[in-house]
Amino acid sequence: MMKIRDVGHAIWDRPLGRIVLLLVGGLVIAVTVMLYPPLRDVVQWFLPLGLIIWGGSRVYLYGRNDLLSLISGCLLILGGITRAVFQLIPLNELAGTVANLIPVVAIFSEMFAHHYREQE
């Protein structure tokens, strides 16, 4: 008898399964936000707060031993802060682009750091 965890790992290990799970999860979130509008603020603030928490965990877990992880964690924190400022204050096009570009660069740097942590 398979456990739910085993089924989840079997689906998640396949690329098509990941795509389907991400699409279904996004659809569930979109429908929930449309049916219950007060959740819109929670979903809107999840990205900046998630980036800050993720960056803080990277700095806390790997920051002392790995310079690349420290840099990516700090970029994640900075990206969360700039994204939050972008949501709070109306910015011009250049400032808005930078506010959205920093989290993208931070995520790619964390992927790069994760790759090198796995290689060691």
DSSP file (Angstrom, degrees, kcal/mol; ACC not computed):
  #  RESIDUE AA STRUCTURE BP1 BP2  ACC     N-H-->O    O-->H-N    N-H-->O    O-->H-N    TCO  KAPPA ALPHA  PHI   PSI    X-CA   Y-CA   Z-CA
    1    1 A M              0   0    0      0, 0.0     2,-0.3     0, 0.0     0, 0.0   0.000 360.0 360.0 360.0 127.4    0.0    0.0    0.0
    2    2 A M        -     0   0    0      1,-0.0     2,-0.2     2,-0.0     0, 0.0  -0.618 360.0-134.9 -86.1 140.9    1.5    3.4   -1.1
    3    3 A K     >  -     0   0    0     -2,-0.3     4,-2.0     1,-0.1     5,-0.2  -0.476  25.1-110.2 -85.8 163.6    1.4    6.3    1.3
    4    4 A I  H  > S+     0   0    0      1,-0.2     4,-2.6     2,-0.2     5,-0.2   0.871 119.8  56.3 -62.0 -36.6    0.4    9.8    0.2
    5    5 A R  H  > S+     0   0    0      1,-0.2     4,-2.4     2,-0.2    -1,-0.2   0.903 106.4  49.5 -63.0 -40.9    4.0   10.9    0.6
    6    6 A D  H  > S+     0   0    0      2,-0.2     4,-2.3     1,-0.2    -1,-0.2   0.893 111.2  49.2 -65.3 -39.6    5.2    8.1   -1.9
    7    7 A V  H  X S+     0   0    0     -4,-2.0     4,-2.2     2,-0.2     5,-0.2   0.922 110.8  50.9 -64.4 -43.5    2.5    9.2   -4.4
    8    8 A G  H  X S+     0   0    0     -4,-2.6     4,-2.8     1,-0.2    -2,-0.2   0.910 111.8  46.5 -60.4 -43.6    3.6   12.8   -4.1
    9    9 A H  H  X S+     0   0    0     -4,-2.4     4,-1.9     2,-0.2    -1,-0.2   0.882 110.3  53.9 -67.0 -37.6    7.3   11.9   -4.6
   10   10 A A  H  < S+     0   0    0     -4,-2.3     4,-0.3     2,-0.2    -2,-0.2   0.896 114.8  40.5 -63.7 -39.3    6.4    9.7   -7.6
   11   11 A I  H >< S+     0   0    0     -4,-2.2     3,-1.2     1,-0.2     6,-0.2   0.926 115.0  50.8 -73.3 -44.6    4.5   12.6   -9.2
   12   12 A W  H 3< S+     0   0    0     -4,-2.8    -2,-0.2     1,-0.3    -1,-0.2   0.762 100.0  64.9 -67.5 -25.7    7.0   15.3   -8.3
   13   13 A D  T 3< S+     0   0    0     -4,-1.9    -1,-0.3    -5,-0.2    -2,-0.2   0.673  91.4  74.7 -73.0 -16.2    9.9   13.3   -9.7
   14   14 A R  S <> S-     0   0    0     -3,-1.2     4,-2.0    -4,-0.3     5,-0.2  -0.814  79.8-137.1 -98.4 136.6    8.6   13.5  -13.2
   15   15 A P  H  > S+     0   0    0      0, 0.0     4,-2.0     0, 0.0     5,-0.1   0.897 106.0  49.1 -59.6 -41.5    8.9   16.9  -15.1
   16   16 A L  H  > S+     0   0    0      1,-0.2     4,-2.4     2,-0.2     5,-0.2   0.878 108.7  54.5 -66.3 -35.7    5.3   16.7  -16.5
   17   17 A G  H  > S+     0   0    0     -6,-0.2     4,-2.5     2,-0.2    -1,-0.2   0.886 106.8  51.0 -63.4 -39.0    4.0   15.9  -13.0
   18   18 A R  H  X S+     0   0    0     -4,-2.0     4,-2.6    -7,-0.2     5,-0.2   0.926 110.5  48.6 -63.1 -44.6    5.7   19.0  -11.6
   19   19 A I  H  X S+     0   0    0     -4,-2.0     4,-2.5     1,-0.2    -2,-0.2   0.926 112.6  47.8 -62.5 -44.5    4.1   21.2  -14.3
   20   20 A V  H  X S+     0   0    0     -4,-2.4     4,-2.7     1,-0.2     5,-0.2   0.923 112.5  48.8 -63.8 -44.1    0.7   19.7  -13.7
   21   21 A L  H  X S+     0   0    0     -4,-2.5     4,-2.6     1,-0.2    -1,-0.2   0.899 112.3  48.5 -63.2 -40.3    1.0   20.1   -9.9
   22   22 A L  H  X S+     0   0    0     -4,-2.6     4,-2.5     2,-0.2    -1,-0.2   0.901 113.1  47.6 -66.5 -40.3    2.1   23.7  -10.3
   23   23 A L  H  X S+     0   0    0     -4,-2.5     4,-2.4    -5,-0.2    -2,-0.2   0.920 113.4  47.1 -65.8 -43.5   -0.7   24.5  -12.7
   24   24 A V  H  X S+     0   0    0     -4,-2.7     4,-2.5     2,-0.2    -2,-0.2   0.915 113.2  49.2 -65.0 -42.5   -3.3   22.9  -10.4
   25   25 A G  H  X S+     0   0    0     -4,-2.6     4,-2.2    -5,-0.2    -2,-0.2   0.916 112.0  48.1 -62.5 -43.0   -1.9   24.7   -7.4
   26   26 A G  H  X S+     0   0    0     -4,-2.5     4,-2.6     1,-0.2    -2,-0.2   0.889 111.4  50.7 -63.3 -39.0   -2.0   28.0   -9.2
   27   27 A L  H  X S+     0   0    0     -4,-2.4     4,-2.6     2,-0.2     5,-0.2   0.903 109.3  50.5 -65.3 -41.6   -5.5   27.4  -10.4
   28   28 A V  H  X S+     0   0    0     -4,-2.5     4,-2.3     2,-0.2    -2,-0.2   0.917 112.6  46.9 -62.7 -42.8   -6.6   26.6   -6.8
   29   29 A I  H  X S+     0   0    0     -4,-2.2     4,-2.5     2,-0.2    -2,-0.2   0.926 112.7  49.4 -64.5 -44.0   -5.1   29.8   -5.5
   30   30 A A  H  X S+     0   0    0     -4,-2.6     4,-2.0     1,-0.2    -2,-0.2   0.916 113.1  45.8 -63.0 -43.6   -6.6   31.8   -8.4
   31   31 A V  H  X S+     0   0    0     -4,-2.6     4,-2.3     2,-0.2     5,-0.2   0.901 112.6  51.1 -66.6 -40.2  -10.1   30.4   -7.8
   32   32 A T  H  X S+     0   0    0     -4,-2.3     4,-2.3    -5,-0.2     7,-0.2   0.909 110.5  48.5 -63.0 -42.2   -9.8   30.9   -4.0
   33   33 A V  H  < S+     0   0    0     -4,-2.5     7,-0.2     1,-0.2    -1,-0.2   0.880 112.8  48.5 -67.0 -36.8   -8.8   34.5   -4.5
   34   34 A M  H  < S+     0   0    0     -4,-2.0    -2,-0.2    -5,-0.2    -1,-0.2   0.877 116.7  41.5 -70.4 -36.4  -11.7   35.1   -6.8
   35   35 A L  H  < S+     0   0    0     -4,-2.3    -2,-0.2     1,-0.3    -1,-0.2   0.792 126.1  32.8 -82.2 -27.8  -14.2   33.5   -4.6
   36   36 A Y  S >< S-     0   0    0     -4,-2.3     3,-2.0    -5,-0.2    -1,-0.3  -0.735  71.0-173.1-130.5  83.6  -12.9   35.0   -1.3
   37   37 A P  T >  S+     0   0    0      0, 0.0     3,-2.2     0, 0.0     4,-0.4   0.722  75.4  70.2 -55.6 -30.2  -11.5   38.5   -2.1
   38   38 A P  T >> S+     0   0    0      0, 0.0     3,-0.7     0, 0.0     4,-0.6   0.765  90.6  64.8 -61.6 -19.2  -10.0   39.2    1.4
   39   39 A L  H <> S+     0   0    0     -3,-2.0     4,-2.5     1,-0.2     5,-0.2   0.635  80.6  82.3 -73.8 -12.2   -7.3   36.6    0.6
   40   40 A R  H <> S+     0   0    0     -3,-2.2     4,-2.5    -7,-0.2    -1,-0.2   0.891  89.7  50.1 -59.6 -40.3   -6.0   38.7   -2.2
   41   41 A D  H <> S+     0   0    0     -3,-0.7     4,-2.1    -4,-0.4    -1,-0.2   0.885 109.2  51.7 -66.0 -37.9   -4.0   40.8    0.2
   42   42 A V  H  X S+     0   0    0     -4,-0.6     4,-0.7     2,-0.2    -2,-0.2   0.931 113.4  43.8 -63.4 -45.6   -2.5   37.6    1.7
   43   43 A V  H >X S+     0   0    0     -4,-2.5     4,-0.7     1,-0.2     3,-0.5   0.889 112.1  53.8 -67.1 -38.8   -1.5   36.3   -1.7
   44   44 A Q  H 3< S+     0   0    0     -4,-2.5     3,-0.3     1,-0.2    -1,-0.2   0.876 113.7  41.1 -64.3 -38.1   -0.2   39.7   -2.8
   45   45 A W  H 3X S+     0   0    0     -4,-2.1     4,-1.7     1,-0.2     5,-0.3   0.500  94.8  82.9 -90.1  -3.9    2.1   40.0    0.3
   46   46 A F  H <X S+     0   0    0     -4,-0.7     4,-2.7    -3,-0.5     5,-0.2   0.893  86.8  55.9 -65.5 -39.0    3.2   36.4    0.2
   47   47 A L  H  X S+     0   0    0     -4,-0.7     4,-2.3    -3,-0.3     5,-0.2   0.960 111.4  38.8 -62.5 -54.7    5.9   37.1   -2.4
   48   48 A P  H  > S+     0   0    0      0, 0.0     4,-2.1     0, 0.0    -1,-0.2   0.932 120.9  44.9 -64.4 -42.1    7.9   39.8   -0.6
   49   49 A L  H  X S+     0   0    0     -4,-1.7     4,-2.5     1,-0.2     5,-0.2   0.892 112.7  52.1 -67.9 -37.3    7.6   38.2    2.8
   50   50 A G  H  X S+     0   0    0     -4,-2.7     4,-2.7    -5,-0.3    -1,-0.2   0.899 109.3  49.8 -63.3 -40.8    8.4   34.8    1.3
   51   51 A L  H  X S+     0   0    0     -4,-2.3     4,-2.6    -5,-0.2    -2,-0.2   0.907 111.7  48.3 -64.0 -41.5   11.6   36.2   -0.3
   52   52 A I  H  X S+     0   0    0     -4,-2.1     4,-2.4     2,-0.2    -2,-0.2   0.923 114.8  44.6 -66.2 -43.9   12.6   37.9    3.0
   53   53 A I  H  X S+     0   0    0     -4,-2.5     4,-2.2     2,-0.2    -2,-0.2   0.916 114.2  49.7 -66.0 -42.8   12.1   34.7    5.0
   54   54 A W  H  X S+     0   0    0     -4,-2.7     4,-1.9    -5,-0.2    -2,-0.2   0.927 112.8  47.1 -61.1 -45.7   13.8   32.5    2.3
   55   55 A G  H  X S+     0   0    0     -4,-2.6     4,-2.3     1,-0.2    -2,-0.2   0.899 110.9  51.7 -64.0 -41.3   16.8   34.9    2.3
   56   56 A G  H  X S+     0   0    0     -4,-2.4     4,-2.4     1,-0.2    -1,-0.2   0.883 109.1  50.3 -62.9 -37.7   17.0   35.0    6.0
   57   57 A S  H  X S+     0   0    0     -4,-2.2     4,-2.8     2,-0.2     5,-0.3   0.876 109.8  50.7 -68.8 -35.6   17.0   31.2    6.2
   58   58 A R  H  X>S+     0   0    0     -4,-1.9     4,-2.3     2,-0.2     5,-0.7   0.911 112.8  45.7 -67.3 -41.3   19.8   31.0    3.6
   59   59 A V  H  X5S+     0   0    0     -4,-2.3     4,-1.1     3,-0.2     5,-0.4   0.918 116.7  45.7 -66.3 -42.3   21.9   33.5    5.5
   60   60 A Y  H  <5S+     0   0    0     -4,-2.4     4,-0.2    -5,-0.2    -2,-0.2   0.917 120.7  36.9 -67.7 -43.9   21.3   31.7    8.8
   61   61 A L  H  <5S+     0   0    0     -4,-2.8    -2,-0.2    -5,-0.2    -3,-0.2   0.901 138.4   6.9 -78.7 -41.4   21.9   28.2    7.5
   62   62 A Y  H  X5S+     0   0    0     -4,-2.3     4,-1.8    -5,-0.3     3,-0.4   0.482  97.2  98.8-122.7  -5.3   24.7   28.6    5.0
   63   63 A G  T  <<S+     0   0    0     -4,-1.1     7,-0.3    -5,-0.7    -3,-0.1   0.822  82.4  50.4 -62.0 -37.4   26.0   32.2    5.3
   64   64 A R  T  4 S+     0   0    0     -5,-0.4    -1,-0.2    -4,-0.2     3,-0.1   0.863 119.3  35.3 -70.6 -34.1   28.9   31.7    7.6
   65   65 A N  T  4 S+     0   0    0     -3,-0.4     2,-0.5     1,-0.2    -2,-0.2   0.681 117.5  47.0 -94.8 -19.2   30.5   28.9    5.6
   66   66 A D     X  -     0   0    0     -4,-1.8     4,-1.9     1,-0.1    -1,-0.2  -0.958  54.7-164.0-135.8 115.5   29.7   29.9    2.0
   67   67 A L  H  > S+     0   0    0     -2,-0.5     4,-2.5     1,-0.2     5,-0.2   0.878  94.2  54.4 -65.0 -38.8   30.1   33.4    0.5
   68   68 A L  H  > S+     0   0    0      1,-0.2     4,-2.5     2,-0.2    -1,-0.2   0.894 109.2  47.7 -64.3 -40.0   27.9   32.6   -2.5
   69   69 A S  H  > S+     0   0    0     -7,-0.2     4,-2.5     2,-0.2    -1,-0.2   0.873 110.7  52.5 -67.9 -36.5   25.0   31.6   -0.2
   70   70 A L  H  X S+     0   0    0     -4,-1.9     4,-2.3    -8,-0.3    -2,-0.2   0.927 111.6  46.0 -62.9 -45.0   25.5   34.7    1.9
   71   71 A I  H  X S+     0   0    0     -4,-2.5     4,-2.3     2,-0.2    -2,-0.2   0.927 114.3  47.1 -64.9 -45.1   25.3   36.9   -1.2
   72   72 A S  H  X S+     0   0    0     -4,-2.5     4,-2.2     2,-0.2    38,-0.2   0.885 111.7  51.5 -67.3 -36.5   22.3   35.1   -2.5
   73   73 A G  H  X S+     0   0    0     -4,-2.5     4,-2.2     2,-0.2    -1,-0.2   0.915 111.2  47.2 -64.1 -42.3   20.5   35.3    0.9
   74   74 A C  H  X S+     0   0    0     -4,-2.3     4,-2.7     1,-0.2    -2,-0.2   0.880 111.2  51.6 -66.0 -37.3   21.2   39.0    1.1
   75   75 A L  H  X S+     0   0    0     -4,-2.3     4,-2.8     2,-0.2    31,-0.2   0.879 108.4  51.7 -66.0 -36.8   19.9   39.5   -2.4
   76   76 A L  H  X S+     0   0    0     -4,-2.2     4,-2.2    30,-0.2    -2,-0.2   0.920 111.4  46.7 -64.3 -43.0   16.8   37.6   -1.6
   77   77 A I  H  X S+     0   0    0     -4,-2.2     4,-2.2     2,-0.2    -2,-0.2   0.937 114.5  46.9 -63.1 -46.3   16.2   39.8    1.5
   78   78 A L  H  X S+     0   0    0     -4,-2.7     4,-2.8     1,-0.2     5,-0.2   0.891 111.1  52.8 -62.5 -39.3   16.9   42.9   -0.6
   79   79 A G  H  X S+     0   0    0     -4,-2.8     4,-2.1    23,-0.2    -1,-0.2   0.886 108.9  49.3 -63.9 -39.3   14.6   41.6   -3.3
   80   80 A G  H  X S+     0   0    0     -4,-2.2     4,-2.1     2,-0.2    -1,-0.2   0.898 112.5  47.9 -65.8 -39.8   11.8   41.1   -0.8
   81   81 A I  H  X S+     0   0    0     -4,-2.2     4,-2.4     2,-0.2    -2,-0.2   0.932 112.9  46.9 -67.1 -45.2   12.2   44.6    0.5
   82   82 A T  H  X S+     0   0    0     -4,-2.8     4,-2.2     1,-0.2    -2,-0.2   0.876 112.2  51.1 -66.5 -34.8   12.3   46.2   -2.9
   83   83 A R  H  X S+     0   0    0     -4,-2.1     4,-1.7    -5,-0.2    -1,-0.2   0.895 110.3  49.4 -67.6 -38.5    9.2   44.2   -4.0
   84   84 A A  H  X S+     0   0    0     -4,-2.1     4,-1.7     2,-0.2    -2,-0.2   0.901 110.8  49.6 -65.9 -40.7    7.4   45.4   -0.8
   85   85 A V  H  X S+     0   0    0     -4,-2.4     4,-3.0     1,-0.2    -2,-0.2   0.897 108.4  54.2 -63.5 -39.4    8.3   49.0   -1.5
   86   86 A F  H  < S+     0   0    0     -4,-2.2     5,-0.2     1,-0.2    -1,-0.2   0.860 110.1  47.0 -62.5 -35.8    7.1   48.6   -5.1
   87   87 A Q  H  < S+     0   0    0     -4,-1.7    -1,-0.2     1,-0.1    -2,-0.2   0.801 118.6  40.7 -75.8 -28.1    3.7   47.4   -3.8
   88   88 A L  H  < S+     0   0    0     -4,-1.7    -2,-0.2     1,-0.2    -3,-0.2   0.873 117.0  41.3 -86.6 -39.6    3.4   50.2   -1.2
   89   89 A I  S  < S-     0   0    0     -4,-3.0     2,-0.4    -5,-0.2    -1,-0.2  -0.920  83.6-118.7-116.9 131.0    4.7   53.2   -3.1
   90   90 A P        -     0   0    0      0, 0.0     2,-0.3     0, 0.0    -3,-0.1  -0.546  40.2-169.3 -67.0 125.0    3.9   54.0   -6.7
   91   91 A L        -     0   0    0     -2,-0.4    -5,-0.0    -5,-0.2     2,-0.0  -0.747  22.4-106.2-114.1 160.5    7.2   54.1   -8.6
   92   92 A N     >  -     0   0    0     -2,-0.3     4,-2.4     1,-0.1     5,-0.2  -0.197  46.7 -91.6 -74.5 178.3    8.3   55.2  -12.0
   93   93 A E  H  > S+     0   0    0      1,-0.2     4,-2.2     2,-0.2     5,-0.2   0.893 123.7  47.9 -63.9 -42.0    9.0   52.7  -14.7
   94   94 A L  H  > S+     0   0    0      2,-0.2     4,-2.3     1,-0.2    -1,-0.2   0.936 114.2  45.5 -66.0 -46.6   12.8   52.4  -14.1
   95   95 A A  H  > S+     0   0    0      1,-0.2     4,-2.4     2,-0.2    -1,-0.2   0.884 113.5  51.0 -65.1 -37.6   12.4   52.0  -10.3
   96   96 A G  H  X S+     0   0    0     -4,-2.4     4,-1.6     2,-0.2    -1,-0.2   0.885 109.4  50.4 -65.8 -38.7    9.6   49.5  -10.8
   97   97 A T  H  X S+     0   0    0     -4,-2.2     4,-1.8    -5,-0.2    -2,-0.2   0.920 112.6  46.0 -64.7 -43.7   11.8   47.5  -13.2
   98   98 A V  H  X S+     0   0    0     -4,-2.3     4,-2.2     1,-0.2    -2,-0.2   0.903 109.7  55.1 -65.2 -40.4   14.7   47.4  -10.7
   99   99 A A  H  < S+     0   0    0     -4,-2.4    -1,-0.2     1,-0.2    -2,-0.2   0.826 115.5  38.7 -63.4 -30.9   12.3   46.5   -7.9
  100  100 A N  H  X S+     0   0    0     -4,-1.6     4,-0.8    -5,-0.1    -1,-0.2   0.691 113.3  56.1 -90.2 -20.9   11.1   43.5   -9.9
  101  101 A L  H  X S+     0   0    0     -4,-1.8     4,-2.5     2,-0.2     5,-0.2   0.838  96.0  63.4 -80.6 -33.5   14.5   42.6  -11.3
  102  102 A I  H  X S+     0   0    0     -4,-2.2     4,-2.5     1,-0.2   -23,-0.2   0.920 102.6  48.7 -60.4 -45.4   16.3   42.3   -8.0
  103  103 A P  H  > S+     0   0    0      0, 0.0     4,-2.3     0, 0.0    -1,-0.2   0.879 110.8  51.9 -62.7 -33.8   14.2   39.3   -6.9
  104  104 A V  H  X S+     0   0    0     -4,-0.8     4,-2.2     2,-0.2    -2,-0.2   0.940 111.8  45.1 -65.4 -46.6   14.7   37.6  -10.2
  105  105 A V  H  X S+     0   0    0     -4,-2.5     4,-2.3     1,-0.2    -1,-0.2   0.891 112.7  53.0 -62.8 -38.8   18.5   38.0   -9.9
  106  106 A A  H  X S+     0   0    0     -4,-2.5     4,-2.1    -5,-0.2   -30,-0.2   0.899 108.1  49.4 -64.6 -41.1   18.3   36.8   -6.3
  107  107 A I  H  X S+     0   0    0     -4,-2.3     4,-2.2     2,-0.2    -1,-0.2   0.916 112.2  47.8 -65.9 -42.7   16.4   33.6   -7.2
  108  108 A F  H  X S+     0   0    0     -4,-2.2     4,-2.2     1,-0.2    -2,-0.2   0.883 111.0  51.2 -65.7 -37.1   18.9   32.8   -9.9
  109  109 A S  H  X S+     0   0    0     -4,-2.3     4,-2.5     2,-0.2    -1,-0.2   0.878 109.9  50.2 -68.1 -35.0   21.8   33.4   -7.6
  110  110 A E  H  X S+     0   0    0     -4,-2.1     4,-2.7     2,-0.2    -2,-0.2   0.879 109.3  51.1 -68.2 -37.2   20.2   31.1   -5.0
  111  111 A M  H  X S+     0   0    0     -4,-2.2     4,-2.1     2,-0.2    -2,-0.2   0.913 111.6  48.2 -63.1 -41.3   19.8   28.4   -7.6
  112  112 A F  H  X S+     0   0    0     -4,-2.2     4,-1.9     2,-0.2    -2,-0.2   0.916 112.9  47.4 -63.5 -45.2   23.5   28.8   -8.5
  113  113 A A  H  X S+     0   0    0     -4,-2.5     4,-2.2     1,-0.2    -2,-0.2   0.896 110.9  51.9 -64.6 -40.1   24.5   28.6   -4.8
  114  114 A H  H  X S+     0   0    0     -4,-2.7     4,-2.0     2,-0.2    -1,-0.2   0.891 107.2  53.5 -63.0 -39.1   22.3   25.6   -4.3
  115  115 A H  H  X S+     0   0    0     -4,-2.1     4,-1.4     1,-0.2    -1,-0.2   0.931 111.7  44.4 -60.6 -45.8   23.9   23.9   -7.3
  116  116 A Y  H  X S+     0   0    0     -4,-1.9     4,-1.0     1,-0.2    -1,-0.2   0.803 109.4  56.2 -73.1 -28.4   27.4   24.5   -5.8
  117  117 A R  H  < S+     0   0    0     -4,-2.2     3,-0.3     1,-0.2    -1,-0.2   0.889 108.5  48.4 -67.1 -37.1   26.3   23.4   -2.3
  118  118 A E  H  < S+     0   0    0     -4,-2.0    -2,-0.2     1,-0.2    -1,-0.2   0.819 105.7  58.4 -70.3 -30.0   25.1   20.1   -3.8
  119  119 A Q  H  <        0   0    0     -4,-1.4    -1,-0.2     1,-0.2    -2,-0.2   0.785 360.0 360.0 -70.2 -26.9   28.4   19.6   -5.7
  120  120 A E     <        0   0    0     -4,-1.0    -1,-0.2    -3,-0.3    -2,-0.2   0.469 360.0 360.0 -78.5 360.0   30.5   19.8   -2.5
